[in-house]
Amino acid sequence: MRPSSTLSSDATRADGPLTHAPLAKVHDYIRTCSATGDLSAIAALASSRGGLLDDRVRCVAWPKLLGSDVRHADSADVMLDWRSLPRHKDEDQVRLDVNRSFIYYPKNESEQQLDRRKGDLSDVITQLLRRHPTLCYFQGFHDIVQVILLVLGKELAISAVTHLSLLRIRDFMLPSLSPSLAHLALLPAILYSVDAKLCQHLSGTQPFFALAATLTLYAHEIEDYGAIARLFDFLLAEDAVVSVYVFAIIILSRRKELFEIPADEPEMLHFTLSKLPKSLDVEDMITRAKALVLEHPPERLPFRAWNKISAYSVLKTTRGLSKPQTLIEGEAFFSKQVTQLDRAQLRQKIRSAAWRYRKPAGSVGVALLIGLVSIWIQNGGVGGTHFNAFRKIWAVFRLLGP
């Protein structure tokens, strides 16, 4: 766990040593991370026992793992003063959450120091949202940014948070919660692969109990700074899907406790699983999660769970990457995901309307219309002339209703 450390007067980062790692080893890690362009070597250090050891190493390694250490052509807009950009619709919620930040760490700081940290946190989040207004803020995002800000400092955190948002937690910043819930849908498949009996015991409750932890990369749940920084080493070094495997390990480690709760009490099971144990062995959790991914990779999970994940989800776009993606790629994936969500929403509206206007004699026609419209949507028929034509067809169809 994190020993006591001295924090600098700078309101954005910790200055003192954060671990008991020998100084020589810390400097060796810094040299390795600074000199190599091989991300796999840095990722190997981050995922090894003890991780990156110290925030001085993380300041070099995390930007490289996120791809935020290089200025790309797609980041030219940073020359604009973000304060002059239009207000983002979620800024009021950001303000409320920032006021609740820095509860557990850093320790022993004055109100003035904490206020400066909160000001920096607000600036980093608000700048991101104004520069990328299509992103949707979610409660708990400030917990993630808080960790990155404490480790990297404000200057490095701005670019790091941007890359993290568009390339690794993009699914959580879409205008719908459904892509986030799709992550959780992998949990039963992972559990079934390892422990079918436990999976069956939990089958009466939906895996929504894992939402708060996975949505915030566990920053909302883990109260120890050293532990969450160590977990971030691992999460930033691996594919985005490992976060779900980490929660699966947490469930498996509580097997005995969970079987003491009757299966016909899903509310109690949900309540228990939604609260992480206070004494988490993060190092053991990481080791077991790495092994679990290797033994039961997402592509081989039962119930076709992996096939149901969008091709544009971060779960798939980060899978097996040899180099970081660019922000332009992240924005393109975001746009494609929004289009998918719009199409899914339209399909649902059509099905609901078809059900309302159904008639026994017209059931075949209803089924035929839904099938044709589904094909039309799949082929990109949302908007423009095609959509107006569909509206006319739908108007005629409604005449068949009651």
C-alpha positions as CSV (number, residue, x, y, z in Angstrom):
1,M,0.0,0.0,0.0
2,R,1.1,3.6,-0.4
3,P,3.4,4.8,2.2
4,S,3.2,8.4,3.5
5,S,4.8,10.8,1.0
6,T,5.6,14.5,0.7
7,L,3.6,16.3,-1.9
8,S,5.0,19.3,-3.6
9,S,3.3,22.7,-3.5
10,D,2.5,22.3,-7.2
11,A,-1.2,21.7,-7.3
12,T,-1.1,19.0,-9.9
13,R,1.3,16.2,-9.0
14,A,3.1,14.3,-6.3
15,D,6.8,14.9,-6.0
16,G,7.9,12.3,-3.4
17,P,8.6,8.6,-3.8
18,L,5.4,6.6,-3.8
19,T,6.8,3.1,-3.3
20,H,9.6,1.4,-1.4
21,A,11.3,0.5,-4.7
22,P,15.1,1.0,-4.6
23,L,16.0,4.3,-6.3
24,A,18.4,2.6,-8.7
25,K,15.6,0.4,-10.0
26,V,13.3,3.4,-10.5
27,H,16.0,5.2,-12.5
28,D,16.6,2.0,-14.5
29,Y,12.9,1.8,-15.4
30,I,12.9,5.5,-16.3
31,R,15.9,5.0,-18.7
32,T,14.2,2.0,-20.2
33,C,10.9,3.7,-20.8
34,S,12.6,6.9,-22.1
35,A,14.9,5.1,-24.5
36,T,12.7,2.5,-26.1
37,G,10.1,3.0,-28.8
38,D,9.0,-0.6,-28.2
39,L,5.6,-0.3,-26.5
40,S,5.6,-4.0,-25.8
41,A,8.6,-3.6,-23.6
42,I,7.0,-0.7,-21.6
43,A,3.7,-2.7,-21.4
44,A,5.7,-5.7,-20.1
45,L,7.1,-3.6,-17.3
46,A,3.7,-2.1,-16.5
47,S,2.1,-5.6,-16.3
48,S,5.0,-7.2,-14.4
49,R,4.9,-7.7,-10.7
50,G,5.1,-4.3,-9.0
51,G,4.2,-2.5,-12.2
52,L,6.0,0.8,-12.9
53,L,7.0,1.3,-9.3
54,D,6.8,5.0,-9.0
55,D,5.1,8.1,-10.5
56,R,8.4,9.3,-11.9
57,V,8.4,6.2,-14.1
58,R,4.7,6.6,-14.9
59,C,5.3,10.2,-16.1
60,V,7.4,8.7,-18.9
61,A,5.5,5.4,-19.5
62,W,1.8,6.4,-19.4
63,P,1.9,9.0,-22.2
64,K,3.7,6.5,-24.4
65,L,1.2,3.7,-23.6
66,L,-1.6,6.2,-24.5
67,G,0.1,7.6,-27.5
68,S,-0.1,11.1,-26.0
69,D,3.6,11.7,-26.0
70,V,3.7,12.6,-29.7
71,R,2.2,15.7,-31.2
72,H,0.1,14.6,-34.2
73,A,-1.4,16.6,-37.0
74,D,-4.8,15.8,-35.5
75,S,-4.0,17.8,-32.4
76,A,-3.5,21.2,-34.1
77,D,-6.7,22.5,-32.5
78,V,-4.9,22.7,-29.1
79,M,-3.5,26.0,-30.3
80,L,-7.0,27.5,-29.8
81,D,-7.8,28.8,-26.4
82,W,-10.3,26.3,-25.1
83,R,-11.9,28.9,-22.8
84,S,-13.2,30.7,-25.9
85,L,-15.0,27.6,-27.2
86,P,-18.7,27.0,-26.6
87,R,-19.8,25.6,-23.3
88,H,-20.4,21.9,-23.2
89,K,-23.9,20.7,-22.1
90,D,-22.4,18.6,-19.3
91,E,-20.4,21.3,-17.5
92,D,-22.8,21.8,-14.7
93,Q,-22.4,18.1,-13.8
94,V,-18.7,18.4,-14.1
95,R,-18.7,21.2,-11.5
96,L,-20.7,19.1,-9.1
97,D,-18.4,16.1,-9.4
98,V,-15.2,18.2,-9.2
99,N,-16.5,19.6,-5.9
100,R,-16.6,16.0,-4.6
101,S,-13.1,15.1,-5.7
102,F,-9.9,14.3,-3.8
103,I,-11.7,12.7,-0.9
104,Y,-9.2,9.9,-0.2
105,Y,-6.0,11.2,-1.6
106,P,-3.7,13.1,-1.5
107,K,-3.4,13.2,2.3
108,N,-2.5,16.1,4.6
109,E,-3.2,19.0,2.2
110,S,-4.6,22.4,3.0
111,E,-8.0,23.6,1.7
112,Q,-6.1,26.0,-0.5
113,Q,-4.0,23.2,-2.0
114,L,-7.1,21.0,-2.6
115,D,-8.9,23.9,-4.2
116,R,-6.1,24.4,-6.7
117,R,-6.2,20.7,-7.5
118,K,-9.9,20.9,-8.1
119,G,-9.4,23.9,-10.3
120,D,-6.9,21.9,-12.4
121,L,-9.2,18.9,-12.5
122,S,-12.1,21.1,-13.8
123,D,-9.8,22.7,-16.4
124,V,-8.6,19.3,-17.8
125,I,-12.2,17.9,-18.1
126,T,-13.8,21.1,-19.4
127,Q,-11.0,21.5,-22.0
128,L,-11.5,17.9,-23.2
129,L,-15.3,18.4,-23.5
130,R,-15.1,21.8,-25.3
131,R,-12.5,20.5,-27.8
132,H,-14.5,17.3,-28.4
133,P,-18.1,18.4,-27.8
134,T,-19.6,15.1,-29.1
135,L,-18.2,13.3,-26.1
136,C,-20.7,12.8,-23.3
137,Y,-19.5,13.2,-19.7
138,F,-20.4,10.5,-17.3
139,Q,-20.4,10.6,-13.5
140,G,-17.2,9.0,-12.3
141,F,-15.1,10.3,-15.2
142,H,-13.6,12.8,-12.7
143,D,-12.4,9.9,-10.6
144,I,-10.3,8.6,-13.6
145,V,-9.0,12.1,-14.5
146,Q,-8.1,12.7,-10.9
147,V,-5.7,9.8,-10.9
148,I,-4.1,10.8,-14.2
149,L,-3.8,14.4,-13.0
150,L,-2.0,13.4,-9.7
151,V,0.4,11.1,-11.6
152,L,1.2,13.2,-14.6
153,G,0.5,16.8,-13.6
154,K,-1.8,19.2,-15.5
155,E,0.3,19.7,-18.6
156,L,0.8,16.0,-19.5
157,A,-2.7,15.1,-18.2
158,I,-4.6,17.1,-20.8
159,S,-3.3,15.2,-23.8
160,A,-3.3,11.9,-21.9
161,V,-7.0,12.3,-20.9
162,T,-7.9,13.1,-24.5
163,H,-6.3,10.0,-25.8
164,L,-7.7,7.9,-23.0
165,S,-11.2,9.2,-23.7
166,L,-11.3,8.7,-27.5
167,L,-9.2,5.5,-27.7
168,R,-9.7,3.5,-24.5
169,I,-13.0,4.5,-22.8
170,R,-14.8,5.9,-25.8
171,D,-17.7,3.5,-25.3
172,F,-18.5,5.1,-22.0
173,M,-18.7,8.6,-23.5
174,L,-21.3,7.8,-26.2
175,P,-24.8,9.3,-26.0
176,S,-26.2,6.0,-24.8
177,L,-25.4,3.6,-22.0
178,S,-25.9,0.5,-24.1
179,P,-22.3,0.2,-25.3
180,S,-21.1,0.3,-21.7
181,L,-23.6,-2.4,-20.7
182,A,-22.3,-4.5,-23.6
183,H,-19.0,-4.7,-21.7
184,L,-20.8,-6.2,-18.8
185,A,-22.5,-8.8,-20.9
186,L,-19.1,-10.5,-21.3
187,L,-19.1,-11.2,-17.5
188,P,-21.5,-14.2,-17.5
189,A,-19.6,-15.8,-20.4
190,I,-16.2,-15.4,-18.6
191,L,-17.7,-16.8,-15.4
192,Y,-19.3,-19.7,-17.2
193,S,-15.9,-20.6,-18.8
194,V,-14.3,-20.9,-15.4
195,D,-17.0,-21.8,-13.0
196,A,-20.3,-22.8,-14.5
197,K,-21.8,-23.5,-11.1
198,L,-21.1,-20.0,-9.8
199,C,-22.4,-18.5,-13.1
200,Q,-25.7,-20.4,-12.6
201,H,-25.9,-19.2,-9.0
202,L,-25.7,-15.6,-10.2
203,S,-27.9,-16.0,-13.2
204,G,-30.9,-14.3,-11.4
205,T,-29.1,-11.0,-11.3
206,Q,-27.9,-8.9,-14.3
207,P,-24.2,-7.8,-14.3
208,F,-25.1,-4.2,-13.7
209,F,-23.4,-4.5,-10.3
210,A,-20.1,-4.1,-12.2
211,L,-21.0,-0.8,-13.9
212,A,-19.6,1.7,-11.3
213,A,-16.2,-0.2,-11.1
214,T,-15.6,-0.8,-14.8
215,L,-17.0,2.5,-15.9
216,T,-14.4,4.4,-13.8
217,L,-11.6,1.9,-14.3
218,Y,-12.0,1.1,-10.5
219,A,-11.0,4.7,-9.5
220,H,-14.3,5.2,-7.9
221,E,-14.0,2.1,-5.8
222,I,-10.3,1.8,-4.8
223,E,-9.5,4.4,-2.1
224,D,-5.7,3.8,-1.9
225,Y,-3.6,6.0,-4.3
226,G,-0.8,3.5,-4.6
227,A,-3.2,0.7,-5.4
228,I,-5.2,2.5,-8.1
229,A,-2.0,3.9,-9.7
230,R,-0.7,0.3,-9.8
231,L,-3.9,-0.9,-11.4
232,F,-3.8,1.8,-14.0
233,D,-0.3,0.6,-15.0
234,F,-1.9,-2.7,-15.9
235,L,-5.1,-1.3,-17.5
236,L,-3.2,1.2,-19.7
237,A,-0.8,-1.5,-20.8
238,E,-3.3,-4.1,-21.8
239,D,-6.4,-4.3,-24.1
240,A,-9.5,-2.5,-22.9
241,V,-11.3,-5.8,-22.3
242,V,-9.0,-6.7,-19.4
243,S,-11.0,-4.4,-17.1
244,V,-13.9,-6.8,-17.4
245,Y,-11.7,-9.8,-16.7
246,V,-10.5,-8.0,-13.5
247,F,-14.0,-7.8,-12.3
248,A,-14.5,-11.5,-13.1
249,I,-11.5,-12.3,-10.9
250,I,-13.1,-10.2,-8.1
251,I,-16.3,-12.3,-8.4
252,L,-14.4,-15.6,-8.5
253,S,-12.4,-14.6,-5.4
254,R,-15.7,-14.1,-3.5
255,R,-17.1,-17.5,-4.5
256,K,-17.6,-18.8,-0.9
257,E,-19.3,-15.6,0.2
258,L,-21.6,-15.6,-2.8
259,F,-22.8,-19.1,-2.3
260,E,-23.8,-18.2,1.3
261,I,-26.4,-16.0,-0.3
262,P,-29.4,-17.9,-1.7
263,A,-29.7,-17.8,-5.5
264,D,-33.4,-16.7,-5.0
265,E,-32.2,-13.5,-3.4
266,P,-30.9,-11.7,-6.5
267,E,-31.2,-8.2,-4.8
268,M,-28.8,-9.3,-2.1
269,L,-26.4,-10.8,-4.6
270,H,-26.5,-7.6,-6.6
271,F,-25.9,-5.5,-3.5
272,T,-23.0,-7.6,-2.4
273,L,-21.3,-7.6,-5.8
274,S,-21.8,-3.9,-6.3
275,K,-19.5,-3.2,-3.3
276,L,-15.9,-4.2,-3.8
277,P,-14.1,-5.8,-0.8
278,K,-12.1,-3.2,1.1
279,S,-9.0,-5.4,1.2
280,L,-8.3,-6.0,-2.4
281,D,-4.9,-7.6,-3.3
282,V,-4.4,-5.6,-6.5
283,E,-1.2,-7.4,-7.4
284,D,-2.8,-10.9,-7.1
285,M,-5.8,-9.6,-9.0
286,I,-3.6,-8.4,-11.9
287,T,-1.7,-11.7,-12.0
288,R,-4.9,-13.8,-12.1
289,A,-6.6,-11.5,-14.6
290,K,-3.6,-11.8,-17.0
291,A,-3.8,-15.6,-16.7
292,L,-7.6,-15.6,-17.2
293,V,-7.4,-13.6,-20.5
294,L,-4.8,-16.0,-21.8
295,E,-6.8,-19.1,-20.8
296,H,-10.2,-17.8,-21.9
297,P,-9.6,-15.1,-24.5
298,P,-12.7,-13.1,-25.5
299,E,-12.8,-14.6,-29.0
300,R,-13.4,-18.0,-27.5
301,L,-16.0,-17.1,-24.9
302,P,-19.3,-19.1,-25.0
303,F,-22.7,-17.8,-26.0
304,R,-21.2,-15.9,-29.0
305,A,-20.6,-13.1,-26.4
306,W,-17.7,-11.6,-28.3
307,N,-19.6,-11.6,-31.6
308,K,-22.2,-9.4,-30.1
309,I,-19.7,-6.6,-29.4
310,S,-19.6,-3.8,-32.0
311,A,-16.6,-3.8,-34.3
312,Y,-16.1,-0.2,-33.3
313,S,-16.1,-0.8,-29.6
314,V,-12.9,-0.1,-27.7
315,L,-13.0,-3.8,-26.7
316,K,-12.2,-4.7,-30.3
317,T,-10.3,-1.6,-31.5
318,T,-7.7,-2.0,-28.8
319,R,-7.4,-5.7,-29.1
320,G,-3.8,-6.8,-30.0
321,L,-2.6,-3.3,-31.0
322,S,1.1,-3.0,-31.6
323,K,1.0,0.9,-31.6
324,P,-1.3,3.5,-30.3
325,Q,-4.1,4.8,-32.5
326,T,-4.5,8.5,-33.4
327,L,-7.2,10.8,-32.2
328,I,-8.6,11.0,-35.8
329,E,-9.1,7.2,-35.7
330,G,-10.8,7.5,-32.3
331,E,-13.2,10.2,-33.6
332,A,-14.0,8.1,-36.6
333,F,-14.8,5.1,-34.4
334,F,-16.9,7.3,-32.3
335,S,-18.9,8.5,-35.3
336,K,-19.5,5.0,-36.5
337,Q,-20.7,3.9,-33.1
338,V,-23.1,6.8,-33.0
339,T,-24.5,5.8,-36.4
340,Q,-24.9,2.2,-35.1
341,L,-26.8,3.4,-32.1
342,D,-29.1,5.6,-34.2
343,R,-29.9,2.6,-36.4
344,A,-30.6,0.4,-33.4
345,Q,-32.9,3.0,-32.0
346,L,-34.8,3.3,-35.2
347,R,-35.2,-0.4,-35.5
348,Q,-36.6,-0.5,-32.0
349,K,-39.1,2.3,-32.8
350,I,-40.2,0.4,-35.9
351,R,-40.7,-2.8,-34.0
352,S,-42.7,-1.0,-31.3
353,A,-44.8,0.8,-33.8
354,A,-45.4,-2.4,-35.8
355,W,-46.6,-4.1,-32.6
356,R,-49.0,-1.2,-31.8
357,Y,-50.5,-1.2,-35.3
358,R,-50.6,-5.0,-35.8
359,K,-53.6,-6.9,-37.2
360,P,-53.9,-10.6,-37.5
361,A,-54.5,-10.3,-41.3
362,G,-51.6,-7.9,-41.7
363,S,-49.0,-9.9,-39.6
364,V,-47.2,-11.1,-42.7
365,G,-47.1,-7.6,-44.1
366,V,-45.7,-6.3,-40.8
367,A,-43.0,-9.0,-40.7
368,L,-42.1,-8.2,-44.4
369,L,-42.0,-4.5,-43.7
370,I,-39.7,-4.9,-40.7
371,G,-37.4,-7.2,-42.6
372,L,-37.2,-4.7,-45.5
373,V,-36.6,-1.8,-43.2
374,S,-33.9,-3.7,-41.3
375,I,-32.0,-4.3,-44.6
376,W,-32.5,-0.7,-45.6
377,I,-31.1,0.5,-42.3
378,Q,-28.2,-1.9,-42.4
379,N,-27.3,-0.5,-45.8
380,G,-27.1,3.0,-44.5
381,G,-30.6,4.2,-45.1
382,V,-30.8,6.7,-42.3
383,G,-31.6,10.3,-43.3
384,G,-32.1,12.2,-46.6
385,T,-34.3,11.2,-49.5
386,H,-34.4,7.6,-48.5
387,F,-35.7,8.4,-45.1
388,N,-38.5,10.6,-46.5
389,A,-39.5,7.8,-48.8
390,F,-39.7,5.5,-45.8
391,R,-41.9,7.9,-43.9
392,K,-44.4,7.9,-46.8
393,I,-44.4,4.1,-46.8
394,W,-44.8,4.0,-43.1
395,A,-47.8,6.5,-43.3
396,V,-49.5,4.1,-45.6
397,F,-48.7,1.1,-43.4
398,R,-50.3,2.9,-40.4
399,L,-53.6,3.0,-42.3
400,L,-53.7,-0.7,-41.7
401,G,-53.8,-0.1,-38.0
402,P,-56.8,0.1,-35.7
